[in-house]
Amino acid sequence: MKRITKVNEYQNNQYTTSFEVDCGMFQVDAEVYSTEYQIEDLKDTLFSSEISDMDLEFKMDGKRCNYEGFKELYEKLYGKDSFIDFNQDITKYVETEHFRLSGRPYLQNISVDKAREYLSELLTTSTYATGYTTLFDKQIVYTDKWNIIELAKIAYHNLVHSLKCKRTNCSSDREYQHSIFDLDAYWSGKR
């Protein structure tokens, strides 16, 4: 007989958001697939969002175009390999507008100063596990709690490092390559 024990359950919010982009002569329909996580332990509501995929559909005069046909026409109009740049520009534009138009406060929209304020709040009012590792031939104290890492990437990106070390919330001695936040440097003011 086998025995199973539920150890943990992770819940997240996945979204599909549709956009219509009017580019004058043609239009682009975009489907954005994202996952949102609320950054907990803050007095304000704040979300981190990760876009996992984006589908683009091109139209002329409101009629759907064949992808290869639209690409060929676009490059005939604007030059060889111009479609690659256009596709990247549209993708970046839709991504930016996704965060701006959602109506939810996103980590991606906050300033460095606001990220520093939130990070300070988390580091003084919430609980988080710490560990010890070697960084630049020096022993440091670090945390790898995801909400601290997310804010630190904006507030003090130079104190976030990708290292192979133990996860702070794991009882295993196994080491993983993951992001850590150098608490020693933060608390000593070497930001």
C-alpha positions in Angstrom: 0.0 0.0 0.0 1.3 3.4 -0.9 0.9 6.4 1.3 0.8 10.0 0.2 1.0 13.2 2.2 0.1 16.6 0.8 3.0 18.9 1.6 2.1 22.1 0.0 -0.3 23.6 -2.5 0.5 26.6 -4.7 -2.2 28.8 -6.1 -1.8 31.4 -8.7 -3.9 33.6 -11.0 -3.6 33.1 -14.7 -5.0 35.7 -17.1 -5.6 35.9 -20.9 -6.0 39.6 -21.9 -7.0 40.6 -25.5 -5.9 43.9 -27.1 -6.6 45.5 -30.4 -3.8 47.7 -31.8 -4.7 50.1 -34.6 -1.6 50.8 -36.7 -3.4 52.8 -39.3 -3.2 50.8 -42.5 -3.5 47.5 -40.6 -4.4 46.2 -37.2 -3.0 43.7 -34.7 -5.0 41.6 -32.3 -2.9 40.4 -29.4 -3.6 37.8 -26.8 -1.5 38.1 -23.7 -1.1 35.1 -21.4 0.1 36.1 -17.9 0.3 34.9 -14.3 -0.1 37.3 -11.4 1.2 36.9 -7.8 0.2 39.3 -5.0 3.2 40.6 -3.1 2.1 39.8 0.4 3.0 41.4 3.7 2.7 45.0 2.4 0.2 47.6 3.6 -0.6 48.4 0.0 -1.8 46.0 -2.6 0.9 45.2 -5.2 1.1 42.4 -7.9 4.0 40.9 -9.8 3.0 39.8 -13.3 4.8 37.5 -15.6 3.9 37.3 -19.3 4.4 33.8 -20.4 3.3 34.1 -24.0 1.7 36.5 -26.5 -0.1 35.6 -29.8 -0.3 38.2 -32.5 -2.8 38.1 -35.4 -2.6 40.7 -38.2 -5.5 42.2 -40.1 -6.0 44.6 -43.0 -9.3 46.4 -43.3 -10.6 44.3 -40.4 -9.9 41.0 -42.2 -7.5 38.4 -40.8 -4.3 38.0 -42.8 -2.3 34.9 -43.3 0.9 35.3 -41.1 3.4 34.5 -43.9 1.5 36.6 -46.4 1.4 39.6 -44.0 5.1 39.2 -43.3 5.9 39.1 -47.0 3.8 42.2 -47.7 5.2 44.1 -44.8 8.8 43.4 -45.9 7.9 44.4 -49.5 6.6 47.7 -48.2 9.3 48.4 -45.6 12.3 46.4 -46.5 14.0 43.1 -45.8 13.9 41.9 -42.2 11.7 44.9 -41.2 9.0 42.6 -40.0 11.2 41.3 -37.2 11.7 44.8 -35.8 7.9 45.6 -36.2 7.0 42.3 -34.4 9.4 43.1 -31.5 8.1 46.7 -31.3 4.4 45.6 -31.2 5.2 42.9 -28.6 7.0 45.4 -26.4 4.2 48.0 -26.8 1.5 45.5 -26.0 3.5 44.3 -22.9 3.9 47.9 -21.6 0.2 48.7 -22.2 -0.9 45.4 -20.6 0.7 46.6 -17.3 -0.6 50.2 -17.7 -4.2 49.4 -18.6 -4.9 46.6 -16.2 -6.2 48.7 -13.3 -4.2 46.6 -10.9 -1.0 48.0 -9.2 1.9 46.2 -10.8 5.5 45.9 -9.5 6.5 46.6 -13.1 5.1 50.1 -12.9 6.6 51.3 -9.7 9.6 53.7 -9.3 12.9 52.8 -7.8 12.1 54.9 -4.8 8.7 53.2 -4.2 10.4 49.8 -4.6 12.9 50.8 -1.9 10.1 51.9 0.4 8.3 48.6 -0.1 11.5 46.6 0.4 12.3 48.4 3.6 8.8 47.6 4.8 9.1 43.9 4.0 12.5 43.7 5.6 11.4 45.3 8.9 7.8 44.0 9.3 7.6 40.5 7.7 9.3 37.3 8.4 11.7 35.6 6.0 14.3 32.9 6.1 18.0 33.6 5.8 21.0 31.6 4.9 24.8 31.9 4.7 26.9 31.6 1.5 30.1 32.8 0.0 30.0 35.7 -2.4 33.2 37.3 -3.8 35.3 35.2 -1.3 33.3 36.6 1.7 30.7 35.0 3.9 27.3 36.8 3.6 23.8 36.5 5.0 21.1 36.3 2.3 17.5 35.7 1.7 15.8 34.2 -1.3 12.1 35.0 -0.4 10.6 35.7 -3.8 8.7 39.0 -2.9 11.9 40.5 -1.5 13.9 39.4 -4.6 11.3 40.9 -6.9 11.4 44.3 -5.1 15.2 44.2 -4.8 15.6 43.7 -8.5 14.2 47.2 -8.9 15.4 48.8 -5.8 19.0 47.5 -5.5 19.6 45.3 -8.5 23.4 45.2 -7.7 22.6 43.3 -4.5 20.7 40.5 -6.2 22.9 37.7 -7.4 22.3 34.3 -9.0 24.3 31.7 -7.0 24.3 28.0 -6.4 23.4 27.7 -2.8 20.8 26.2 -0.4 17.3 27.5 -0.5 16.5 29.2 2.7 13.1 27.6 3.2 14.3 24.1 2.4 15.6 21.5 4.9 17.7 19.8 2.2 21.4 20.5 1.9 21.1 20.4 -1.9 22.2 23.5 -3.6 20.3 25.2 -6.5 21.2 28.0 -8.9 18.8 30.8 -7.9 18.5 34.5 -7.1 19.5 35.7 -3.6 19.5 39.1 -2.0 22.7 40.1 -0.1 21.3 41.2 3.3 24.8 42.1 4.7 25.4 44.7 2.0 21.8 46.0 2.4 22.0 46.4 6.1 25.5 47.9 6.1 24.5 50.5 3.6 26.7 49.3 0.7 23.8 49.7 -1.7 
